[in-house]
Amino acid sequence: GTLSRRTILVGACLGQGLVTMLLALVSDMASMVLLRMLNGMLLAALRPIANGIIADATTENKQGRIFGRVTSGFLLGMLATTVTVVPVATEEVMGFHGWRVAWVVVGLISVLVAGVVFCCLEEPPCKPAADTLPHGCMAVREELKTLWKFFTVPTFCILVVKGVFETIPYTVFGHFTLFFQLAGIESVKVAVVMSVGLLAAAAGVCLGGLIGDRLSGHI
């Protein structure tokens, strides 16, 4: 490809960190919506690339447990953020709103992660691309054609529809923190309540990965 996977990961982490810190500096709706869109686009670039690296670096009989551990780490990171940020967000820290300080800290951590990835990640080898493969706009066109072919597969369409409806409850779950706070529950207790689900999910994905590896050899 034009860019290595490590370059994409570093760029996405760095950009996400900078955008997150910019979010701490704005107060108007238009700027927040724009920055949140950029934030989401940069975050969306991380997991597919990371999953591809895992697939190239591990054997098939171990991919379940490795994916489980990576997802578990993701959920534990959310847990740590929930426990620390939720109680701070509604307080005042050094004369600033706590949520602004939280944005800056999270952004700095993302920039630090970008540096760690740049210095430490050894990208596993992947199959070399043929010289006849299209580049630039033609490559984008070919990818869109491939995507369209997926929509001709009924199973893929069912999975897409399932994902649409599955997203609805998870979107609602994201508002639970605000709901509990508006209901008068203390922020510390809200953080604990929200963390329980994340902790259970982290354990569940690890167990699911192990079960998947065991079953893959028998099915």
C-alpha positions as CSV (number, residue, x, y, z in Angstrom):
1,G,0.0,0.0,0.0
2,T,0.9,3.7,-0.1
3,L,1.3,3.9,3.7
4,S,2.5,1.3,6.1
5,R,0.1,0.1,8.8
6,R,2.4,1.5,11.5
7,T,2.3,5.0,9.8
8,I,-1.5,4.9,9.7
9,L,-1.7,3.9,13.4
10,V,0.8,6.6,14.5
11,G,-1.1,9.2,12.4
12,A,-4.5,8.2,13.7
13,C,-3.3,8.1,17.4
14,L,-1.6,11.5,17.1
15,G,-4.5,13.1,15.2
16,Q,-7.0,11.7,17.7
17,G,-5.0,13.0,20.6
18,L,-4.7,16.5,19.1
19,V,-8.4,16.7,18.2
20,T,-9.3,15.5,21.7
21,M,-7.2,18.3,23.3
22,L,-8.9,20.8,20.9
23,L,-12.2,19.6,22.2
24,A,-11.2,20.9,25.7
25,L,-10.8,24.4,24.3
26,V,-14.2,24.9,22.5
27,S,-17.6,25.6,23.8
28,D,-19.8,26.2,20.7
29,M,-21.9,23.4,19.2
30,A,-20.6,23.7,15.7
31,S,-17.0,23.3,16.6
32,M,-17.7,20.4,19.0
33,V,-19.7,18.5,16.3
34,L,-16.9,19.0,13.7
35,L,-14.2,17.9,16.1
36,R,-16.2,14.9,17.3
37,M,-16.6,13.9,13.6
38,L,-12.8,14.1,13.1
39,N,-12.3,12.2,16.4
40,G,-14.6,9.4,15.2
41,M,-12.9,9.2,11.8
42,L,-9.5,8.9,13.4
43,L,-10.6,6.3,16.0
44,A,-12.3,4.3,13.2
45,A,-8.9,3.9,11.5
46,L,-7.3,2.2,14.6
47,R,-9.2,-1.1,15.2
48,P,-9.2,-2.5,11.6
49,I,-5.5,-1.9,11.3
50,A,-4.8,-3.4,14.7
51,N,-6.9,-6.4,13.9
52,G,-5.1,-6.9,10.6
53,I,-1.7,-6.9,12.4
54,I,-3.0,-9.4,14.9
55,A,-4.2,-11.7,12.1
56,D,-0.8,-11.6,10.4
57,A,1.2,-12.0,13.5
58,T,-0.7,-15.0,15.1
59,T,-1.6,-18.5,14.0
60,E,-5.2,-19.5,13.4
61,N,-5.5,-21.6,16.5
62,K,-4.5,-18.7,18.8
63,Q,-6.3,-15.8,17.1
64,G,-9.4,-16.1,19.4
65,R,-7.5,-15.7,22.6
66,I,-5.3,-12.9,21.2
67,F,-8.3,-11.0,19.9
68,G,-10.0,-11.6,23.2
69,R,-7.1,-10.2,25.1
70,V,-6.9,-7.1,22.9
71,T,-10.6,-6.4,23.2
72,S,-10.3,-7.0,27.0
73,G,-7.5,-4.4,27.2
74,F,-9.7,-2.0,25.3
75,L,-12.6,-2.5,27.8
76,L,-10.2,-2.3,30.8
77,G,-9.0,1.0,29.4
78,M,-12.6,2.2,29.2
79,L,-13.1,1.0,32.8
80,A,-10.0,3.0,34.0
81,T,-11.3,6.1,32.1
82,T,-14.8,5.7,33.6
83,V,-13.5,5.4,37.1
84,T,-11.2,8.5,36.9
85,V,-13.1,10.8,34.5
86,V,-16.7,10.5,35.6
87,P,-16.1,11.8,39.2
88,V,-13.8,14.5,37.9
89,A,-15.9,15.7,35.0
90,T,-18.4,17.6,37.2
91,E,-15.8,19.1,39.5
92,E,-13.4,22.1,39.1
93,V,-9.7,21.2,38.7
94,M,-7.2,24.0,39.0
95,G,-9.8,26.6,38.1
96,F,-11.0,24.7,35.0
97,H,-14.0,22.5,34.4
98,G,-13.1,18.9,35.1
99,W,-14.3,17.6,31.8
100,R,-11.9,20.0,30.0
101,V,-9.0,18.7,32.0
102,A,-10.1,15.2,31.3
103,W,-10.1,15.8,27.5
104,V,-6.6,17.2,27.7
105,V,-5.2,14.3,29.7
106,V,-6.8,11.7,27.4
107,G,-5.4,13.6,24.4
108,L,-1.9,13.6,25.9
109,I,-2.2,9.9,26.5
110,S,-3.1,9.3,22.9
111,V,-0.1,11.4,21.7
112,L,2.1,9.3,24.1
113,V,0.7,6.1,22.6
114,A,1.5,7.4,19.1
115,G,5.1,7.8,20.2
116,V,5.2,4.3,21.7
117,V,3.8,2.8,18.5
118,F,6.3,4.7,16.4
119,C,9.3,3.6,18.4
120,C,8.3,0.0,19.4
121,L,5.9,-1.5,16.9
122,E,7.5,-4.0,14.6
123,E,5.1,-4.5,11.8
124,P,4.7,-8.2,10.8
125,P,5.4,-9.0,7.1
126,C,2.4,-9.2,4.8
127,K,2.0,-10.5,1.3
128,P,3.6,-8.1,-1.2
129,A,1.2,-6.4,-3.5
130,A,1.4,-7.2,-7.1
131,D,2.6,-4.5,-9.5
132,T,-0.6,-4.7,-11.5
133,L,-2.8,-3.6,-8.5
134,P,-4.4,-0.2,-9.0
135,H,-3.2,2.9,-7.1
136,G,-4.8,6.2,-6.1
137,C,-8.3,6.8,-7.2
138,M,-8.4,3.5,-9.1
139,A,-7.7,1.6,-5.9
140,V,-10.6,3.4,-4.2
141,R,-12.9,2.5,-7.1
142,E,-11.9,-1.2,-6.9
143,E,-12.5,-1.2,-3.1
144,L,-16.0,0.2,-3.7
145,K,-16.7,-2.5,-6.3
146,T,-15.5,-5.2,-3.8
147,L,-17.8,-3.7,-1.1
148,W,-20.7,-3.7,-3.5
149,K,-20.1,-7.4,-4.2
150,F,-20.5,-8.1,-0.4
151,F,-24.0,-6.7,-0.5
152,T,-24.9,-9.3,-3.0
153,V,-24.3,-12.0,-0.3
154,P,-27.5,-12.5,1.7
155,T,-25.6,-13.4,4.9
156,F,-23.7,-10.2,4.8
157,C,-26.8,-8.1,4.4
158,I,-28.4,-9.9,7.4
159,L,-25.3,-9.1,9.4
160,V,-25.5,-5.4,8.4
161,V,-29.2,-5.2,9.4
162,K,-28.4,-7.0,12.7
163,G,-25.7,-4.4,13.3
164,V,-28.1,-1.5,12.8
165,F,-30.5,-2.7,15.4
166,E,-27.7,-3.9,17.7
167,T,-26.3,-0.4,17.7
168,I,-29.5,1.1,19.2
169,P,-29.2,-0.3,22.7
170,Y,-25.5,0.3,22.8
171,T,-26.0,3.9,21.9
172,V,-28.6,4.2,24.7
173,F,-26.1,2.6,27.1
174,G,-23.7,5.5,26.4
175,H,-26.2,7.9,28.0
176,F,-26.5,6.0,31.2
177,T,-23.8,8.0,32.9
178,L,-25.7,11.3,32.3
179,F,-29.0,9.7,33.2
180,F,-27.7,8.5,36.6
181,Q,-26.1,11.8,37.4
182,L,-29.3,13.7,36.5
183,A,-31.2,11.2,38.7
184,G,-29.1,12.5,41.6
185,I,-26.7,9.6,42.1
186,E,-23.2,10.6,43.2
187,S,-20.6,10.6,40.4
188,V,-18.4,8.1,42.2
189,K,-21.3,5.7,42.5
190,V,-22.1,6.2,38.9
191,A,-18.5,5.4,37.9
192,V,-18.7,2.2,39.9
193,V,-22.0,1.1,38.4
194,M,-20.8,1.7,34.9
195,S,-17.5,0.0,35.6
196,V,-19.1,-3.3,36.6
197,G,-20.5,-3.9,33.1
198,L,-17.1,-3.2,31.5
199,L,-15.3,-5.5,33.9
200,A,-17.8,-8.3,33.1
201,A,-17.4,-7.7,29.4
202,A,-13.6,-7.8,29.6
203,A,-13.8,-11.2,31.3
204,G,-16.4,-12.4,28.8
205,V,-14.4,-11.6,25.6
206,C,-11.3,-13.4,27.0
207,L,-13.5,-16.5,27.8
208,G,-15.1,-16.2,24.4
209,G,-11.7,-16.1,22.7
210,L,-10.6,-19.3,24.5
211,I,-13.8,-21.1,23.6
212,G,-13.5,-20.0,20.0
213,D,-10.0,-21.4,19.7
214,R,-11.1,-24.7,21.3
215,L,-14.0,-25.1,19.0
216,S,-12.2,-24.1,15.8
217,G,-10.3,-27.4,15.9
218,H,-13.5,-29.4,16.1
219,I,-15.8,-27.6,13.6
